Amino acid sequence: MMRDETDLNQEPMPRTFLPEQILVVVPALNEARSIEACLHSLRASDPFMQGVQIVVADGGSSDETRAIVKELAEVDPHLSLIDNPMRIQSAAVNRAVQQVARPCHRVLVRCDAHAIYPPGYVRRIVEVIAARPQVASVVSVMDAVGDAPFQRASAWIVDTPLGSGGAAHRGGMRSGWVDHGHHAGFVLDWFRRIGGYDESFSHNEDAEFDRRLLEAGGRIWMDASIRVDYKMRRTPRALMRQYWNYGRGRGRTVLKHRIRPRLRQIIPALNLIGMAGSSALAPVFPVALAWPISYLILLVAVSIFAAVSSRDLTGLWAGVVLGIAHNAWGAGFLRTMASPDAWRAGRRQSAGTLG
């Protein structure tokens, strides 16, 4: 959700940061196919990056990830490797801050091991933080991409309002104050002040973090000039698992912070309940099938439109992708909301947060 910028005239004077004040953290787990290209893209040919500390927090890779990073570190004195026993990304970033961050570090940048970053990516994040001293966190825009047919169709649909619900960081083109976005950079003092990521979250840890940051008085700036290509999952099964986890993570955030989900977040769950109820009633009231049939027609129409507008038959996957994303997210969300254990955990965490 974008918020109007109304206080530009009241901003403090801009700051400046030196390379040695920046810490870049790259969580990794079995990323042998991409980690070297990722690290090279971060350094690129940018002189600013030569003095920036980069740490790879490895979650126990069983492939060649660790060996590749160690080999690169032999010729790069500002690259290091640490262990992340908890394996998940939230713990990786926290552990790097605890073990590697020095008193001189002022800005934290989070990167993904499977991404290739454009030249100047880290420097641009630092420039935005330096120019806006009231900023606690900078978030970026994700542009979905894909190579295989299913990936290309996924990339097409997830950046549309039907696929993203209008989330500003999904293919957005406008900078501004936001409540959430794709995590890019943090003022390290703010990150520490609110306790970093909640390591009990394997998914949705970014949105949960943003909620606490806003409650603590921090502000989040989305810069549309900072963009990251996000490669979609290659198979329907992988996409289903991803959105199931997204839905469960969102449910945990709702329970922990006692917040009301936005309409765009709850619609998939309500639609899933409606289709299930309509199907159950159909033997007695056949007209109830109008709901699931209407939804199916929507998915077919999306597939046809995607294929025609992109002039690519792989667009026919778009309706399948949309159905998977909607229903896997909704099922994951409902699974969490229906779990007594999740409610008890939410109450405990909420009490800790509010207390």
Residue pairs with C-beta under 8 A, 6 or more apart in sequence:
1 168
1 178
1 179
1 180
1 262
2 168
2 174
2 176
2 177
2 178
2 222
3 176
3 177
3 178
3 179
4 176
4 177
5 176
5 177
7 134
11 132
11 133
11 134
12 133
12 134
13 133
14 130
14 131
14 132
14 133
15 129
15 130
15 133
16 130
17 106
17 107
17 126
17 129
17 130
18 51
19 48
19 49
19 50
19 51
19 52
20 51
20 52
20 53
20 104
21 104
21 105
21 106
21 107
22 52
22 53
22 105
22 106
22 107
22 109
22 122
22 126
23 52
23 53
23 55
23 96
23 97
23 100
23 101
23 105
23 107
23 108
23 109
23 188
24 42
24 52
24 53
24 54
24 55
24 108
24 109
24 110
24 111
24 122
25 54
25 55
25 57
25 92
25 93
25 96
25 97
25 100
25 108
25 109
25 110
25 111
26 35
26 38
26 39
26 42
26 54
26 55
26 56
26 57
26 111
26 112
26 113
27 56
27 57
27 59
27 84
27 89
27 92
27 93
27 110
27 112
27 113
28 35
28 56
28 57
28 58
28 59
28 61
28 65
28 69
28 92
28 113
29 58
29 59
29 60
29 61
29 65
29 87
29 113
30 61
30 62
30 63
30 65
31 38
31 61
31 63
31 65
31 113
31 114
32 61
32 63
32 64
32 65
32 68
34 113
34 114
34 115
34 116
35 56
35 65
35 68
35 69
35 113
36 68
36 72
37 116
38 111
38 112
38 113
38 114
38 115
38 116
38 117
39 54
39 56
39 69
39 72
39 79
41 115
41 116
41 117
41 118
41 121
42 49
42 54
42 111
42 117
42 121
42 122
43 49
43 50
43 54
43 76
44 117
44 119
44 120
45 119
46 119
46 120
46 122
46 123
48 122
48 123
48 126
49 122
49 123
50 78
51 78
52 78
52 122
53 78
53 80
53 100
53 105
54 76
54 78
54 79
54 80
55 79
55 80
55 81
55 82
55 96
55 100
56 65
56 69
56 79
56 80
56 81
56 82
56 113
57 82
57 83
57 84
57 92
57 93
57 95
57 96
58 65
58 66
58 69
58 81
58 82
58 83
58 84
59 84
59 85
59 86
59 87
59 88
59 92
60 83
60 84
60 85
60 87
65 113
66 81
69 79
69 81
70 81
72 79
73 79
73 80
73 81
80 100
82 95
82 96
82 99
82 100
83 95
84 91
84 92
84 95
85 91
86 92
86 95
86 199
88 199
88 201
88 202
88 205
89 197
89 205
90 196
90 197
90 198
90 199
90 201
90 202
90 205
91 197
91 199
93 108
93 110
93 196
93 197
94 196
94 197
94 199
97 108
97 188
97 191
97 192
97 196
101 108
101 188
105 188
106 187
106 188
106 189
107 125
107 126
107 129
107 185
107 186
107 187
107 188
108 185
108 186
108 187
108 188
108 191
109 122
109 125
109 126
109 184
109 185
109 186
110 183
110 184
110 185
110 186
111 117
112 228
114 231
115 228
115 229
115 230
115 231
116 229
117 228
118 227
121 226
121 228
124 223
124 225
124 226
125 138
125 140
125 184
125 185
125 223
125 226
126 185
128 135
128 138
128 185
128 221
128 223
128 226
129 135
129 138
129 185
129 187
132 221
134 219
135 187
135 219
135 220
135 221
136 186
136 187
136 190
136 213
136 218
136 219
136 220
137 183
137 185
137 186
137 187
137 190
137 210
137 213
137 218
137 219
137 220
137 221
138 184
138 185
138 186
138 220
138 221
138 222
138 223
138 226
139 169
139 178
139 180
139 181
139 182
139 183
139 184
139 220
139 221
139 222
139 223
140 169
140 181
140 182
140 184
140 222
140 223
140 226
140 227
140 228
141 168
141 169
141 170
141 171
141 172
141 173
141 181
141 182
141 222
141 224
141 226
141 227
141 228
142 169
142 170
142 171
142 182
142 227
142 228
142 229
142 230
143 159
143 171
143 227
143 228
143 229
143 230
144 154
144 155
144 156
144 158
144 159
144 170
144 171
144 229
144 230
144 231
144 232
145 151
145 155
145 229
145 230
145 231
145 232
146 152
146 153
146 154
146 155
146 231
146 232
147 231
148 234
149 314
149 317
150 232
150 234
150 235
150 236
150 239
150 314
150 317
150 321
151 231
151 232
151 233
151 234
152 312
152 314
152 315
152 317
153 306
153 314
153 315
153 316
153 317
153 318
153 320
153 321
154 232
154 233
154 239
154 317
154 318
154 321
155 232
156 306
156 310
156 315
156 318
157 163
157 302
157 306
157 318
157 321
157 322
157 325
158 164
158 170
158 232
158 321
158 325
159 170
159 171
162 302
162 322
163 170
163 321
163 322
163 325
164 170
164 171
165 262
165 264
165 265
165 267
166 264
167 180
167 264
168 174
168 176
168 178
168 181
168 222
169 178
169 180
169 181
169 182
169 222
172 222
172 224
173 224
174 224
175 221
175 222
175 223
175 224
175 225
176 221
176 222
177 219
177 220
177 221
177 222
178 220
178 221
178 222
179 210
179 214
179 220
180 206
180 207
180 210
180 220
181 210
181 220
181 222
182 206
182 228
182 230
183 206
183 209
184 226
184 228
190 213
190 216
190 218
193 216
194 209
194 212
194 213
194 216
194 218
195 212
196 209
197 205
197 206
197 208
197 209
198 205
198 208
198 209
198 256
198 349
200 345
200 349
201 208
201 249
201 252
201 253
202 245
202 249
203 245
203 246
203 248
203 249
204 246
204 248
204 249
204 250
204 252
204 253
205 249
207 249
207 250
207 253
208 249
208 252
208 253
208 256
208 257
210 220
211 253
211 257
211 259
212 257
212 353
213 220
214 220
232 239
233 239
233 242
236 320
236 321
236 324
239 321
239 324
239 325
239 328
240 324
240 328
241 328
242 328
243 324
243 325
243 328
243 329
243 332
244 328
244 329
244 331
244 332
244 335
245 332
246 329
246 332
247 268
247 269
247 328
247 329
247 330
247 331
247 332
247 333
247 334
247 335
247 336
248 332
248 333
248 335
248 336
249 332
250 261
250 265
250 329
250 332
250 333
250 336
251 332
251 333
251 334
251 335
251 336
251 337
251 342
252 336
252 342
252 345
252 346
253 259
254 260
254 261
254 337
254 346
255 336
255 337
255 342
255 343
255 345
255 346
255 347
255 349
255 350
256 345
256 346
256 349
256 350
256 353
257 350
257 353
258 346
258 350
261 333
265 333
266 333
268 325
268 326
268 327
268 329
268 330
268 333
269 329
269 330
269 333
269 334
269 337
270 330
271 295
271 326
271 327
271 330
272 326
272 327
272 330
272 331
272 334
273 330
273 334
274 291
275 291
275 292
275 295
277 288
278 288
278 289
278 290
278 291
278 292
279 288
279 289
279 292
281 288
282 288
282 289
298 319
299 319
299 320
299 322
299 323
300 319
301 319
302 318
302 319
302 322
303 315
303 316
303 317
303 318
303 319
303 320
304 316
305 315
305 318
306 315
306 316
306 317
306 318
306 319
307 313
307 314
307 315
307 316
307 318
308 315
309 315
336 342
